[in-house]
Amino acid sequence: MHKKIALSIALCASLLALSCQDKSPKKVKQEGAVTENMGATIAGEYYYSAEGAVLKGGSFIYAVAMDDMAKELGDRVAEVKKDVYDMVPVMVRGKVSRNPALDQGQEVWEQMITIKEIVSVGDQPAKVDIKIQDQKKTDVSN
């Protein structure tokens, strides 16, 4: 009988604890992004062309849904670029999801972002991680 009462009290206490938890939206930091109910705020480097766009961060690369917001960001980035291949630091708010082109068997980035808001655009192109230089070879024949 005492075991049933103790079990009932423990069950009631557990239910009470669960029902009193804070149900407000939580912000969770993940790989440079703060996620919440309306999407994520993500900082990265943006590349845009008529064929496609990507947002690259330190530990992620997202394909970008090619819609009006992607084009608007592409136009704003174009004003900053010095070279056609330059990437520009940006901060955007949007939804990250599985890239639907994967289901069609295409070789694409696994995740895609749909930009909902442009938060900021850098005023200079991002520094290049890898720089390829054209070096002249010298003829060393005797």
N, CA, C and O of each residue as an XYZ file, in Angstrom:
568
protein
N       0.818     -1.187      0.000
C       0.000      0.000      0.000
C       0.862      1.252      0.000
O       0.565      2.200     -0.726
N       1.941      1.277      0.811
C       2.829      2.438      0.873
C       3.543      2.658     -0.465
O       3.819      3.793     -0.852
N       3.838      1.550     -1.169
C       4.515      1.671     -2.456
C       3.599      2.362     -3.467
O       4.063      3.169     -4.273
N       2.286      2.047     -3.429
C       1.333      2.658     -4.364
C       1.208      4.155     -4.092
O       1.116      4.954     -5.024
N       1.205      4.531     -2.821
C       1.097      5.958     -2.464
C       2.359      6.695     -2.906
O       2.275      7.784     -3.475
N       3.512      6.113     -2.651
C       4.777      6.743     -3.052
C       4.850      6.872     -4.571
O       5.298      7.898     -5.081
N       4.414      5.842     -5.300
C       4.408      5.877     -6.765
C       3.443      6.939     -7.263
O       3.756      7.657     -8.212
N       2.283      7.053     -6.646
C       1.291      8.066     -7.039
C       1.828      9.477     -6.801
O       1.641     10.364     -7.634
N       2.492      9.681     -5.670
C       3.070     11.003     -5.366
C       4.161     11.345     -6.383
O       4.214     12.474     -6.871
N       5.023     10.394     -6.705
C       6.105     10.619     -7.677
C       5.529     10.936     -9.048
O       6.034     11.819     -9.742
N       4.472     10.225     -9.448
C       3.824     10.464    -10.731
C       3.195     11.853    -10.766
O       3.335     12.568    -11.759
N       2.505     12.243     -9.701
C       1.891     13.581     -9.621
C       2.952     14.677     -9.655
O       2.765     15.698    -10.316
N       4.056     14.475     -8.954
C       5.133     15.463     -8.938
C       5.745     15.609    -10.326
O       6.060     16.722    -10.747
N       5.917     14.502    -11.039
C       6.464     14.551    -12.401
C       5.526     15.306    -13.335
O       5.970     16.147    -14.116
N       4.236     15.010    -13.258
C       3.259     15.701    -14.100
C       3.208     17.192    -13.779
O       3.100     18.018    -14.685
N       3.283     17.532    -12.515
C       3.275     18.928    -12.101
C       4.508     19.648    -12.627
O       4.408     20.777    -13.107
N       5.656     19.016    -12.543
C       6.904     19.621    -13.026
C       6.851     19.842    -14.535
O       7.282     20.884    -15.028
N       6.325     18.865    -15.265
C       6.215     19.009    -16.723
C       5.230     20.101    -17.113
O       5.482     20.838    -18.066
N       4.129     20.223    -16.410
C       3.123     21.217    -16.768
C       3.558     22.639    -16.408
O       3.019     23.600    -16.956
N       4.509     22.788    -15.510
C       4.972     24.116    -15.099
C       6.180     24.604    -15.899
O       6.688     25.697    -15.646
N       6.641     23.808    -16.857
C       7.802     24.227    -17.636
C       7.479     25.448    -18.477
O       6.336     25.656    -18.884
N       8.498     26.251    -18.730
C       8.380     27.457    -19.549
C       8.143     27.049    -20.997
O       8.976     26.368    -21.594
N       7.017     27.460    -21.564
C       6.654     27.099    -22.933
C       6.999     28.203    -23.933
O       6.650     28.090    -25.108
N       7.676     29.264    -23.495
C       8.028     30.357    -24.408
C       9.067     29.872    -25.410
O       9.820     28.944    -25.115
N       9.121     30.499    -26.618
C      10.092     30.065    -27.621
C      11.515     30.185    -27.111
O      11.887     31.187    -26.501
N      12.290     29.175    -27.362
C      13.678     29.149    -26.918
C      14.590     29.531    -28.075
O      14.298     29.230    -29.233
N      15.692     30.193    -27.754
C      16.723     30.495    -28.747
C      17.867     29.531    -28.496
O      18.344     29.407    -27.368
N      18.302     28.858    -29.530
C      19.368     27.879    -29.419
C      20.451     28.241    -30.416
O      20.174     28.418    -31.602
N      21.684     28.352    -29.941
C      22.792     28.690    -30.837
C      23.313     27.414    -31.478
O      23.696     26.468    -30.790
N      23.320     27.401    -32.816
C      23.814     26.263    -33.561
C      24.661     26.754    -34.718
O      24.155     27.443    -35.604
N      25.935     26.413    -34.726
C      26.825     26.708    -35.835
C      26.667     28.125    -36.359
O      26.527     28.319    -37.567
N      26.686     29.106    -35.489
C      26.629     30.491    -35.935
C      25.229     30.991    -36.197
O      25.063     32.112    -36.678
N      24.221     30.201    -35.900
C      22.849     30.616    -36.162
C      22.053     30.613    -34.865
O      22.229     29.721    -34.035
N      21.191     31.586    -34.683
C      20.276     31.614    -33.551
C      18.911     31.245    -34.098
O      18.315     32.011    -34.855
N      18.406     30.062    -33.715
C      17.131     29.614    -34.257
C      16.008     29.991    -33.310
O      16.171     29.988    -32.090
N      14.894     30.308    -33.883
C      13.686     30.598    -33.128
C      12.511     30.265    -34.030
O      12.718     29.770    -35.137
N      11.291     30.520    -33.595
C      10.115     30.130    -34.353
C      10.079     30.709    -35.769
O       9.593     30.042    -36.682
N      10.578     31.923    -35.975
C      10.478     32.540    -37.294
C      11.673     32.267    -38.187
O      11.778     32.888    -39.245
N      12.556     31.396    -37.829
C      13.698     31.080    -38.675
C      14.997     31.271    -37.934
O      15.043     31.217    -36.705
N      16.053     31.495    -38.692
C      17.383     31.621    -38.112
C      18.038     32.895    -38.611
O      17.802     33.320    -39.742
N      18.860     33.506    -37.769
C      19.690     34.626    -38.186
C      21.073     34.043    -38.428
O      21.693     33.492    -37.519
N      21.552     34.170    -39.664
C      22.785     33.510    -40.069
C      23.733     34.512    -40.702
O      23.340     35.289    -41.572
N      24.977     34.491    -40.264
C      26.031     35.313    -40.852
C      26.898     34.409    -41.707
O      27.257     33.307    -41.293
N      27.232     34.876    -42.896
C      28.073     34.100    -43.785
C      28.510     34.945    -44.964
O      28.307     36.159    -44.984
N      29.105     34.296    -45.937
C      29.540     34.965    -47.153
C      28.613     34.538    -48.280
O      28.340     33.351    -48.456
N      28.129     35.519    -49.046
C      27.116     35.278    -50.071
C      27.712     35.364    -51.463
O      28.466     36.284    -51.777
N      27.363     34.391    -52.290
C      27.722     34.417    -53.703
C      26.442     34.256    -54.493
O      25.632     33.376    -54.202
N      26.256     35.116    -55.506
C      25.048     35.069    -56.322
C      25.410     35.159    -57.800
O      26.249     35.970    -58.193
N      24.780     34.329    -58.606
C      24.854     34.441    -60.059
C      23.482     34.020    -60.590
O      22.636     33.544    -59.833
N      23.273     34.196    -61.870
C      21.988     33.819    -62.464
C      21.741     32.313    -62.357
O      20.593     31.870    -62.363
N      22.818     31.527    -62.259
C      22.690     30.068    -62.176
C      22.400     29.565    -60.766
O      21.826     28.488    -60.603
N      22.787     30.325    -59.749
C      22.570     29.862    -58.387
C      23.241     30.767    -57.369
O      24.001     31.674    -57.708
N      22.934     30.488    -56.114
C      23.490     31.282    -55.019
C      23.817     30.351    -53.861
O      23.170     29.321    -53.671
N      24.845     30.735    -53.082
C      25.211     29.985    -51.884
C      25.503     30.945    -50.750
O      25.915     32.084    -50.967
N      25.285     30.467    -49.544
C      25.659     31.180    -48.324
C      26.631     30.262    -47.597
O      26.277     29.141    -47.229
N      27.876     30.745    -47.387
C      28.941     29.922    -46.804
C      29.355     30.496    -45.463
O      29.609     31.694    -45.336
N      29.418     29.630    -44.465
C      29.900     30.017    -43.146
C      31.099     29.172    -42.779
O      31.602     28.407    -43.602
N      31.555     29.306    -41.560
C      32.714     28.553    -41.098
C      32.507     27.056    -41.117
O      33.454     26.308    -41.360
N      31.293     26.598    -40.866
C      31.045     25.156    -40.796
C      29.830     24.728    -41.609
O      29.276     23.656    -41.364
N      29.405     25.545    -42.572
C      28.251     25.181    -43.386
C      28.323     25.853    -44.748
O      28.970     26.886    -44.918
N      27.650     25.248    -45.705
C      27.377     25.862    -47.004
C      25.939     25.518    -47.332
O      25.569     24.345    -47.392
N      25.126     26.549    -47.545
C      23.725     26.355    -47.897
C      23.492     26.790    -49.334
O      24.002     27.824    -49.766
N      22.724     26.006    -50.069
C      22.173     26.485    -51.326
C      21.147     27.555    -50.941
O      20.600     27.521    -49.839
N      20.891     28.488    -51.830
C      19.923     29.547    -51.537
C      18.749     29.398    -52.494
O      18.946     29.271    -53.702
N      17.530     29.413    -51.963
C      16.337     29.361    -52.808
C      16.338     30.583    -53.722
O      16.420     31.716    -53.248
N      16.248     30.357    -55.016
C      16.339     31.437    -56.002
C      14.976     32.119    -56.148
O      14.185     31.786    -57.031
N      14.729     33.071    -55.266
C      13.486     33.831    -55.286
C      13.805     35.323    -55.296
O      14.958     35.706    -55.497
N      12.807     36.160    -55.083
C      13.007     37.616    -55.125
C      13.989     38.106    -54.059
O      14.763     39.030    -54.312
N      13.966     37.498    -52.871
C      14.883     37.921    -51.806
C      16.328     37.569    -52.164
O      17.239     38.352    -51.894
N      16.542     36.408    -52.764
C      17.898     36.021    -53.182
C      18.406     36.993    -54.242
O      19.573     37.384    -54.211
N      17.553     37.384    -55.171
C      17.950     38.333    -56.220
C      18.218     39.711    -55.624
O      19.191     40.366    -55.996
N      17.360     40.158    -54.696
C      17.584     41.459    -54.054
C      18.929     41.477    -53.330
O      19.679     42.448    -53.430
N      19.232     40.397    -52.596
C      20.522     40.324    -51.914
C      21.660     40.270    -52.936
O      22.715     40.866    -52.724
N      21.445     39.559    -54.040
C      22.442     39.499    -55.105
C      22.724     40.879    -55.686
O      23.876     41.205    -55.970
N      21.682     41.694    -55.865
C      21.851     43.059    -56.381
C      22.630     43.921    -55.393
O      23.486     44.711    -55.793
N      22.336     43.771    -54.105
C      23.037     44.560    -53.085
C      24.496     44.132    -52.963
O      25.373     44.969    -52.751
N      24.757     42.847    -53.093
C      26.114     42.324    -53.025
C      26.911     42.760    -54.258
O      28.108     43.028    -54.153
N      26.259     42.834    -55.424
C      26.929     43.221    -56.668
C      27.555     44.609    -56.565
O      28.583     44.874    -57.189
N      26.945     45.493    -55.787
C      27.467     46.843    -55.599
C      28.798     46.840    -54.842
O      29.574     47.791    -54.945
N      29.059     45.780    -54.088
C      30.248     45.691    -53.235
C      31.363     44.888    -53.911
O      32.545     45.138    -53.673
N      30.986     43.930    -54.749
C      31.964     43.032    -55.362
C      32.948     43.778    -56.257
O      32.583     44.728    -56.950
N      34.199     43.330    -56.229
C      35.234     43.883    -57.107
C      35.542     42.915    -58.240
O      36.078     43.311    -59.274
N      35.202     41.649    -58.042
C      35.448     40.599    -59.016
C      34.181     39.751    -59.104
O      33.431     39.654    -58.132
N      33.943     39.150    -60.242
C      32.727     38.374    -60.438
C      32.596     37.215    -59.433
O      31.482     36.812    -59.098
N      33.722     36.684    -58.956
C      33.694     35.543    -58.036
C      33.771     35.946    -56.566
O      33.811     35.074    -55.698
N      33.794     37.231    -56.269
C      33.856     37.682    -54.876
C      32.628     37.229    -54.094
O      31.513     37.176    -54.613
N      32.875     36.906    -52.827
C      31.792     36.640    -51.884
C      31.785     37.816    -50.913
O      32.836     38.374    -50.598
N      30.595     38.192    -50.439
C      30.443     39.362    -49.583
C      29.812     38.928    -48.263
O      28.837     38.176    -48.262
N      30.361     39.396    -47.131
C      29.760     39.062    -45.839
C      28.345     39.636    -45.734
O      28.104     40.799    -46.058
N      27.421     38.797    -45.279
C      26.028     39.215    -45.097
C      25.490     38.605    -43.815
O      26.066     37.673    -43.255
N      24.375     39.155    -43.367
C      23.611     38.548    -42.285
C      22.163     38.530    -42.766
O      21.612     39.559    -43.156
N      21.556     37.346    -42.733
C      20.182     37.181    -43.204
C      19.373     36.416    -42.162
O      19.921     35.762    -41.275
N      18.073     36.517    -42.295
C      17.158     35.737    -41.473
C      16.361     34.866    -42.439
O      15.852     35.358    -43.446
N      16.252     33.576    -42.136
C      15.526     32.699    -43.040
C      15.328     31.306    -42.480
O      15.684     31.015    -41.338
N      14.756     30.458    -43.305
C      14.450     29.075    -42.929
C      15.413     28.135    -43.628
O      15.563     28.189    -44.849
N      16.064     27.277    -42.865
C      16.963     26.270    -43.409
C      16.206     24.945    -43.449
O      15.579     24.539    -42.470
N      16.281     24.281    -44.606
C      15.580     23.010    -44.765
C      16.385     22.098    -45.685
O      17.391     22.508    -46.263
N      15.933     20.881    -45.807
C      16.564     19.920    -46.721
C      16.339     20.407    -48.147
O      15.245     20.845    -48.502
N      17.386     20.325    -48.955
C      17.299     20.767    -50.342
C      16.414     19.792    -51.126
O      16.751     18.612    -51.220
N      15.286     20.254    -51.693
C      14.385     19.349    -52.403
C      15.015     18.723    -53.660
O      14.536     17.690    -54.128
N      16.054     19.314    -54.201
C      16.712     18.749    -55.380
C      17.392     17.414    -55.063
O      17.646     16.620    -55.968
N      17.684     17.166    -53.793
C      18.267     15.876    -53.397
C      17.311     14.735    -53.714
O      17.738     13.654    -54.121
N      16.017     14.978    -53.525
C      15.009     13.951    -53.773
C      14.885     13.616    -55.258
O      14.337     12.575    -55.621
N      15.395     14.499    -56.112
C      15.361     14.274    -57.562
C      16.675     13.677    -58.055
O      16.885     13.536    -59.260
N      17.562     13.327    -57.117
C      18.818     12.696    -57.456
C      19.900     13.648    -57.933
O      20.923     13.199    -58.450
N      19.706     14.941    -57.775
C      20.704     15.910    -58.210
C      21.823     16.019    -57.176
O      21.607     15.808    -55.983
N      23.022     16.353    -57.658
C      24.152     16.583    -56.765
C      24.150     18.053    -56.395
O      24.574     18.905    -57.175
N      23.667     18.342    -55.195
C      23.506     19.715    -54.714
C      23.895     19.774    -53.239
O      24.134     18.746    -52.604
N      23.953     20.997    -52.705
C      24.187     21.147    -51.267
C      23.009     20.531    -50.538
O      21.861     20.663    -50.961
N      23.306     19.853    -49.432
C      22.284     19.109    -48.700
C      21.211     20.015    -48.099
O      20.038     19.645    -48.064
N      21.605     21.199    -47.624
C      20.638     22.093    -47.002
C      20.456     23.356    -47.838
O      21.366     23.798    -48.539
N      19.261     23.919    -47.743
C      18.910     25.117    -48.494
C      18.318     26.142    -47.538
O      17.578     25.794    -46.618
N      18.653     27.414    -47.764
C      18.051     28.485    -46.978
C      17.123     29.282    -47.876
O      17.458     29.609    -49.015
N      15.961     29.583    -47.346
C      15.031     30.503    -47.995
C      15.110     31.796    -47.201
O      14.709     31.840    -46.038
N      15.626     32.848    -47.827
C      15.862     34.118    -47.135
C      14.533     34.836    -46.928
O      13.771     35.038    -47.874
N      14.266     35.218    -45.687
C      13.050     35.958    -45.344
C      13.329     37.439    -45.142
O      12.466     38.283    -45.385
N      14.561     37.752    -44.687
C      14.915     39.145    -44.395
C      16.424     39.329    -44.559
O      17.213     38.471    -44.165
N      16.807     40.463    -45.147
C      18.215     40.820    -45.252
C      18.529     41.721    -44.066
O      18.003     42.831    -43.982
N      19.369     41.270    -43.159
C      19.699     42.027    -41.958
C      20.806     43.039    -42.255
O      20.691     44.212    -41.901
N      21.894     42.576    -42.916
C      22.989     43.486    -43.247
C      23.815     42.928    -44.397
O      23.822     41.727    -44.665
N      24.521     43.856    -45.076
C      25.427     43.503    -46.164
C      26.746     44.221    -45.900
O      26.758     45.422    -45.628
N      27.854     43.488    -45.978
C      29.172     44.071    -45.746
C      29.510     45.116    -46.799
O      28.898     45.154    -47.867
N      30.490     45.968    -46.491
C      30.874     47.018    -47.429
C      32.133     46.675    -48.216
O      32.614     47.494    -48.999
N      32.678     45.458    -48.016
C      33.847     44.992    -48.749
C      33.702     43.497    -49.015
O      33.056     42.793    -48.239
N      34.296     43.003    -50.104
C      34.274     41.558    -50.338
C      35.009     40.821    -49.217
O      35.899     41.373    -48.570
N      34.621     39.575    -49.005
C      35.288     38.740    -48.006
C      36.697     38.427    -48.470
O      36.970     38.383    -49.670
N      37.592     38.208    -47.515
C      38.954     37.816    -47.852
C      38.924     36.409    -48.415
O      38.187     35.550    -47.930
N      39.723     36.180    -49.432
C      39.766     34.892    -50.099
C      40.519     33.891    -49.233
O      41.621     34.173    -48.761
N      39.910     32.702    -49.024
C      40.554     31.646    -48.246
C      41.740     31.049    -48.997
O      42.797     30.806    -48.415
N      41.554     30.816    -50.293
C      42.581     30.204    -51.117
C      42.811     31.117    -52.313
O      41.871     31.460    -53.030
N      44.038     31.499    -52.521
C      44.358     32.359    -53.647
C      45.226     31.574    -54.617
O      46.267     31.033    -54.244
N      44.785     31.521    -55.859
C      45.523     30.802    -56.880
C      46.309     31.830    -57.684
O      45.747     32.792    -58.207
N      47.598     31.613    -57.772
C      48.444     32.549    -58.496
C      48.998     31.874    -59.736
O      49.333     30.689    -59.719
N      49.089     32.638    -60.803
C      49.684     32.162    -62.033
C      51.186     32.405    -61.933
O      51.623     33.554    -61.865
N      51.966     31.353    -61.923
C      53.418     31.497    -61.817
C      54.059     31.054    -63.121
O      53.698     30.024    -63.690
N      55.011     31.843    -63.580
C      55.731     31.492    -64.801
C      56.790     30.457    -64.458
O      57.498     30.572    -63.458
N      56.881     29.459    -65.301
C      57.913     28.433    -65.112
C      59.157     28.890    -65.860
O      59.072     29.426    -66.965
N      60.270     28.678    -65.264
C      61.532     29.022    -65.922
C      62.153     27.780    -66.520
O      62.104     26.706    -65.922
N      62.725     27.917    -67.674
C      63.368     26.809    -68.351
C      64.736     26.561    -67.725
O      65.597     27.441    -67.724
N      64.926     25.373    -67.201
C      66.169     25.047    -66.506
C      66.934     23.986    -67.314
O      67.289     22.936    -66.778
N      67.178     24.249    -68.561
C      67.914     23.266    -69.377
C      69.334     23.765    -69.636
O      69.544     24.963    -69.821
N      70.290     22.874    -69.649
C      71.707     23.202    -69.892
C      72.148     22.720    -71.220
O      73.307     22.908    -71.591
